[in-house]
Amino acid sequence: MQAFTMRGNQLYCENVPVKTIVQEHGTPLFIYSEKTFTDNFTALDRAFSAVPHLICYSVKTNSNISVLKLLASLGAGFDIVSAGELCRVVKAGGSASRVVFAGVGKTAAEIDYALNQDIYTFTVESESELERISQRALKKGVSARIAIRVNPDVDPQTHTYISTGKKENKFGLDITRAKQAYRLAMKLPGISPIGVQMHIGSQILTGTPYAEALEKMVPLIRELQNNGVPLEYFDIGGGLGIIYDNESPQTPEQFASVVIPHVKNLGLTVLMEPGRFIAGNAGILVTKLEYVKKSGDKTFYIVDAAMNDLIRPSLYNAYHKIVPVEQKNGTKHITVDVVGPICESGDFFAKDRTLQASQENDLLAILSAGAYGFTMSSNYNTRPRPAEIMVTDTTFRIVRERETIDDLLSRELTCCAEYAR
C-alpha cells in the first residue's frame, strides 16, 4: 500500500488529509505512516522466514521513540551507534538483549553503559576497540559478546558518502586483519566472539554487491568455524534501497533470494540492519510556500522548511519528489528551484524542477523523508526543529513537539562576570 496518495485533489496519509494535520500542527512538519513502517518490516521479516533471523532496525535512520516502540512490538532488534540510541531503545521498551552496538568510535563510557544494559553484542571495528572492551568487561566482571566487522572491499554502487564496504572506507577490518582480530578475541579475557558482521553501504538497489560480498565472507566464516570460533550469527548489515525518483530497487524477496543460498547451510542466525527500507517511504516533510521570487530567468519557491530540517539534498545532492498537498485543476506547470530561508546557497530541496504553479501559502510535500530526516536535522540559523506526527488509519497524534526558541536557548549561559573565568 502507498500510504501517501492523492484522492481527488488532496494528498492523504493513510486515511487522513495532510491538510487537516497541517491546520492543527503548522509547518514545517514531519508526518509518518504507522502502516508503512509495519508493512515494510513485515515484508522483510516474511522474506527471510526460511532461515533463523533477526531484523535489527538501524536506529540512526529515524530514532523517534514512538517509531522504536512500534518496531519493538513487531519483534525487531536494534542496531545502534551510540549510548544515546541505546537509551532511546530502552525507553521505547526495546530489549537490550536484541541490540547490536556498531560504530568506529565507542567511548569507554558508552561501552560501560552497554555492558550494564547487557546488550546482545558489540560490533568491533578495530583491535584497539577489542582491547578496550576487554578491559571494561574485566573491570565489571562480565563477558562481552562481540562480532568483528569485516570489510569485504566491495563497491556497493551508491553515493561515496554512504559507501562503507570498500577498503578505503573507515569501517571494519580487511579479511586478513579480521582473522588476526578473531585470534586475539579468542585469547582476550572478558571477550566472547559469537558473530561476524559486514555492512557494505546504503541505498543499494541490486543484489549484485551483496552476492559479491557474500562470496568473500562465507569462506571466512567457514574458516573461523573450523578454527573453533563459537559463532552464533552472521550479520549481513543493511543498505536496502528505496524509491526516491524512478529507481527500481530490489524487493525483500529478491534480496532474500540472493542472501539465503549463501547462508542457509552455515548453521547461524542471520542478522540484518535495515533502516531506510523500513522508514524512508514512511514519512514526508510538509512545508509552506512563503514567497514566489523571480530573478532573471529563474523562479524560486521559497518555503519555510530548510536544509536544517532535511539536509539530504544539500549534503548528498539527493533527489526527493515534491508534490502539492492540494492539486489545482487546469494549473500550468513551471520550472522552479525550491529553496529554504537559510543563508546558504546550498539550502535547497530541488533545482530546475517542473512543478505545479503554486501561490504563496500553498503547501508542498517533500516525499520519502522518513529516513535521515529529523535524525540529521539541526538548529542552524537558530531554527527550531519541526514537530513529528504519526498517522494510524483515520487518526493522528503528535510524537514529538515542535521546538521553540526558548528550548534552543535554555542550556546556554549568559556571558557575565560570574561565568567569566
C-alpha positions in Angstrom: 0.0 0.0 0.0 1.1 3.5 -0.8 0.4 5.5 2.4 0.7 8.9 0.7 -1.8 9.1 -2.1 -3.8 11.7 -4.0 -7.6 11.4 -3.6 -9.4 13.8 -5.7 -7.2 16.9 -5.4 -6.0 16.2 -1.8 -2.9 14.4 -0.6 -3.7 11.8 2.1 -1.5 10.0 4.6 -3.4 6.7 5.1 -7.0 7.9 5.6 -6.2 11.4 6.8 -5.9 14.5 4.6 -2.5 16.0 5.1 -4.0 19.5 5.0 -6.1 18.6 8.1 -2.9 17.7 10.0 -1.2 20.9 9.0 -4.2 23.0 10.0 -3.7 21.7 13.6 0.1 21.5 13.8 1.5 24.0 11.3 4.6 23.7 9.1 7.3 22.6 8.6 6.0 19.2 9.7 7.2 15.6 9.5 4.3 13.2 9.0 4.7 9.4 9.3 2.5 6.5 8.4 2.4 3.7 11.0 1.1 1.2 8.5 4.1 1.8 6.2 6.6 1.1 9.0 4.7 -2.0 9.9 4.3 -3.3 6.3 7.9 -2.7 5.4 9.2 -4.5 8.5 6.8 -7.4 8.0 7.7 -7.8 4.3 11.4 -8.2 5.1 10.7 -10.5 8.1 8.5 -12.7 5.9 11.1 -12.8 3.1 13.6 -14.4 5.4 11.3 -16.9 7.0 13.3 -19.8 5.6 16.2 -19.1 7.9 16.7 -18.2 11.6 17.0 -14.4 11.5 16.7 -11.2 13.5 15.9 -7.8 12.0 17.9 -5.1 13.9 16.4 -1.8 12.8 19.0 0.9 12.3 18.1 3.5 14.9 20.1 6.3 13.3 17.6 6.3 10.4 14.6 7.5 12.4 15.0 7.4 16.1 11.7 8.7 17.3 10.7 6.7 20.4 7.2 6.1 19.0 8.8 4.5 15.9 11.1 2.4 18.1 8.2 1.3 20.3 6.2 0.2 17.2 9.1 -1.8 15.8 9.8 -3.4 19.2 6.2 -4.6 19.3 6.8 -6.3 15.9 9.7 -8.2 17.3 12.6 -6.0 16.0 16.0 -5.9 17.4 18.0 -2.7 17.1 21.3 -1.6 15.5 22.7 1.3 17.5 25.8 3.5 17.2 25.8 5.5 20.4 24.8 5.3 24.0 22.1 7.9 23.3 20.5 5.5 20.8 20.6 2.6 23.3 18.9 4.9 25.8 16.2 5.5 23.3 15.7 1.8 22.6 15.4 1.1 26.4 13.0 4.0 26.9 10.9 2.7 24.0 10.6 -0.7 25.6 13.0 -2.5 23.3 15.0 -5.4 24.7 18.7 -4.7 25.1 19.2 -8.4 24.6 18.3 -7.8 20.9 20.7 -4.8 20.4 23.9 -4.7 18.4 26.3 -1.8 19.0 28.2 -0.7 15.9 30.4 2.3 15.2 34.1 3.0 15.0 34.5 5.3 18.0 32.8 3.8 21.0 33.9 5.6 24.2 34.7 3.8 27.5 31.6 5.4 29.0 29.4 4.1 26.1 30.9 0.6 26.4 30.2 0.6 30.2 26.6 1.7 29.6 26.1 -1.1 27.0 27.6 -3.7 29.3 25.4 -2.5 32.2 22.4 -2.9 29.9 23.6 -6.4 28.9 23.2 -5.8 25.1 23.4 -8.8 22.8 26.7 -7.9 21.1 29.3 -5.3 20.2 30.3 -4.9 16.5 34.0 -4.3 16.8 35.8 -2.2 14.3 39.5 -2.4 15.3 41.9 -4.3 17.5 42.2 -1.3 19.8 38.5 -1.3 20.4 38.6 -5.0 21.1 41.2 -4.5 23.8 39.2 -1.6 25.3 36.0 -3.7 25.5 38.1 -6.5 27.1 39.4 -4.1 29.8 35.9 -2.6 30.5 34.3 -6.1 30.7 37.1 -7.3 33.1 36.6 -4.3 35.3 32.9 -5.2 35.6 33.5 -8.9 35.9 31.4 -9.8 32.8 32.0 -11.2 29.4 31.3 -9.1 26.4 29.8 -10.8 23.3 31.3 -9.4 20.1 31.5 -9.7 16.3 34.3 -8.3 14.2 33.2 -6.0 11.4 34.8 -7.3 8.2 35.3 -5.0 5.2 35.0 -7.2 2.1 36.2 -4.4 -0.3 33.1 -4.4 -2.4 31.7 -1.5 -4.4 28.1 -1.0 -3.4 27.4 1.2 -6.4 26.0 4.0 -4.3 26.9 7.6 -3.2 30.5 7.9 -2.0 29.4 9.2 1.4 27.3 6.1 2.2 29.7 3.5 0.8 31.0 1.5 3.8 32.5 -1.7 2.5 35.4 -0.6 0.3 39.0 -0.8 1.5 39.4 2.9 1.6 36.4 3.3 4.0 36.9 3.8 7.7 34.7 0.9 8.7 35.8 -2.6 9.7 38.9 -4.7 9.0 40.0 -6.4 5.8 39.7 -10.1 5.8 43.3 -10.9 6.6 43.3 -8.5 9.5 39.9 -9.7 10.7 41.4 -13.2 11.0 44.1 -11.8 13.3 41.4 -10.0 15.3 39.5 -13.2 15.9 42.7 -14.9 17.1 43.1 -12.0 19.5 39.5 -12.2 20.6 39.8 -15.9 21.4 42.7 -15.0 23.8 41.5 -11.9 25.4 39.8 -12.2 28.8 36.2 -10.9 29.0 35.6 -11.4 25.3 33.2 -13.9 23.7 33.4 -13.8 19.9 30.0 -15.0 18.7 29.4 -13.3 15.4 30.7 -12.0 12.1 29.4 -8.7 10.6 29.6 -6.8 7.3 28.0 -3.7 6.1 28.8 -2.6 2.6 26.8 0.6 2.1 23.4 2.3 1.9 20.7 2.8 -0.8 21.9 -0.3 -2.7 19.4 -1.1 -5.5 20.5 -4.5 -6.7 21.7 -7.8 -5.1 24.9 -7.9 -7.1 27.1 -6.2 -4.4 25.7 -8.4 -1.7 26.4 -11.5 -3.7 30.0 -10.4 -4.3 30.5 -9.7 -0.6 28.9 -13.0 0.5 31.2 -14.9 -1.8 34.1 -13.4 0.2 32.5 -13.7 3.6 31.2 -17.3 3.6 34.7 -18.9 3.2 35.9 -16.7 6.1 33.1 -17.9 8.3 33.8 -21.5 7.4 37.4 -21.0 8.3 36.6 -19.4 11.6 34.2 -22.2 12.5 36.8 -24.8 11.6 39.3 -23.0 13.9 36.9 -23.3 16.8 35.4 -19.8 17.0 32.0 -20.4 18.6 29.9 -18.4 16.1 26.1 -17.9 16.6 25.3 -15.4 13.9 26.2 -13.7 10.7 25.2 -10.0 10.4 24.8 -9.0 6.8 24.3 -5.3 7.5 21.7 -3.2 5.9 21.6 -0.9 2.8 18.4 -1.9 1.0 17.4 0.9 -1.3 14.1 2.6 -1.8 12.3 4.7 -4.5 13.1 8.4 -4.3 12.7 9.1 -8.0 12.3 6.4 -10.7 14.6 3.7 -9.2 13.7 0.0 -9.3 15.1 -1.3 -6.1 15.2 -5.0 -5.3 12.2 -6.3 -3.3 12.6 -8.1 0.0 12.0 -11.4 -1.8 14.7 -10.7 -4.4 17.1 -9.7 -1.6 16.4 -12.9 0.3 16.9 -14.9 -2.9 20.4 -13.6 -3.1 21.3 -14.0 0.5 19.7 -17.2 1.6 21.5 -19.6 -0.7 24.8 -18.3 0.6 24.0 -18.6 4.3 21.4 -21.3 4.8 24.0 -24.1 5.5 26.2 -22.1 7.9 24.1 -23.1 10.9 24.0 -19.5 12.0 21.2 -16.9 12.7 21.2 -14.2 10.1 21.1 -10.7 11.4 20.4 -7.7 9.2 20.3 -3.9 9.9 17.7 -2.2 7.6 16.8 1.4 8.2 16.0 3.3 5.1 14.0 0.4 3.7 11.7 0.5 6.8 11.5 4.2 7.4 12.2 6.1 4.1 8.9 6.0 2.4 7.0 6.1 5.7 7.4 9.8 6.1 7.1 13.2 4.4 8.1 16.7 5.2 5.3 19.3 4.6 6.3 22.9 4.0 4.5 26.1 3.2 5.4 28.3 0.2 6.3 31.7 1.7 7.4 33.6 -1.4 7.5 33.1 -5.2 10.5 35.0 -6.4 11.6 35.7 -10.0 15.2 36.7 -10.8 16.4 36.7 -14.3 15.2 33.5 -15.9 14.9 31.7 -12.6 11.8 31.2 -10.5 12.3 30.4 -6.8 9.8 28.8 -4.5 11.0 30.0 -1.1 9.5 27.6 1.6 9.5 27.6 5.4 11.4 24.3 5.6 15.2 24.4 5.2 18.4 22.4 5.0 18.5 22.2 8.8 15.2 20.2 8.6 16.1 17.9 5.8 19.8 18.1 4.8 19.9 15.2 2.3 19.6 17.3 -0.9 22.3 19.7 0.3 24.6 17.0 1.6 24.3 14.3 -1.0 22.6 16.2 -3.8 19.8 13.7 -3.1 16.6 13.7 -5.1 13.2 13.9 -3.3 9.9 14.1 -5.1 7.9 17.2 -4.3 4.2 17.3 -4.8 1.4 19.8 -3.9 -0.7 19.0 -0.9 -3.6 20.3 -2.9 -3.7 19.9 -6.7 -5.4 22.6 -8.7 -7.2 21.6 -11.9 -6.1 23.4 -15.0 -3.0 24.9 -13.4 0.1 25.0 -15.6 3.4 23.6 -14.6 6.6 25.7 -14.4 10.3 25.1 -13.7 11.4 26.3 -10.3 14.1 26.0 -7.6 12.6 25.0 -4.3 14.8 26.6 -1.6 14.7 27.4 2.1 15.3 30.6 4.1 18.8 29.7 5.4 21.7 31.9 4.4 23.4 29.3 2.3 23.2 28.8 -1.5 23.3 25.1 -0.6 19.9 25.4 1.1 17.7 23.8 -1.5 15.3 20.9 -1.9 15.1 20.9 -5.7 16.7 22.7 -8.7 15.2 23.2 -12.1 12.2 21.0 -11.1 8.9 21.1 -13.0 6.1 21.5 -10.5 2.5 22.7 -10.5 2.4 26.5 -10.5 1.7 27.5 -6.9 0.9 30.6 -4.9 2.2 31.9 -1.5 0.8 29.9 1.4 0.3 26.8 -0.7 1.6 23.6 0.9 4.2 21.3 -0.6 5.1 17.8 0.5 8.7 16.5 0.2 8.3 12.8 -0.1 10.5 9.9 1.2 11.6 11.9 4.2 11.1 9.3 6.8 14.7 8.2 6.8 17.6 10.5 7.7 15.2 13.5 8.0 14.7 14.6 11.6 17.7 12.5 12.8 20.1 14.6 10.7 18.3 17.9 11.4 20.0 20.8 13.3 19.3 24.2 14.7 21.4 26.0 12.2 20.4 29.7 12.0 18.8 29.2 15.4 15.8 27.5 13.8 13.6 25.3 16.0 13.1 21.8 14.6 9.7 20.6 13.3 7.1 18.6 15.1 6.6 14.9 14.1 3.2 13.3 13.6 2.2 9.6 13.4 -0.9 8.7 11.4 -2.8 5.5 12.2 -5.6 4.9 9.7 -8.1 7.7 10.3 -6.3 9.2 13.4 -3.1 11.1 14.0 -1.1 12.1 17.1 1.9 14.2 17.9 5.0 12.1 18.6 7.5 15.0 19.0 6.5 18.5 19.9 7.8 21.4 17.8 10.9 23.0 19.3 10.7 26.7 20.5 13.4 29.3 20.5 13.3 29.1 24.3 14.1 25.4 24.0 17.2 26.3 22.0 18.4 29.0 24.5 17.6 27.0 27.7 21.0 25.4 28.0 23.1 28.5 27.3 24.7 30.7 29.9 24.8 34.4 29.8 28.3 35.7 29.5 28.8 37.9 32.6 31.3 38.3 35.4 30.0 35.4 37.3 30.9 33.0 34.5 34.0 34.8 33.0 36.9 32.8 34.3 
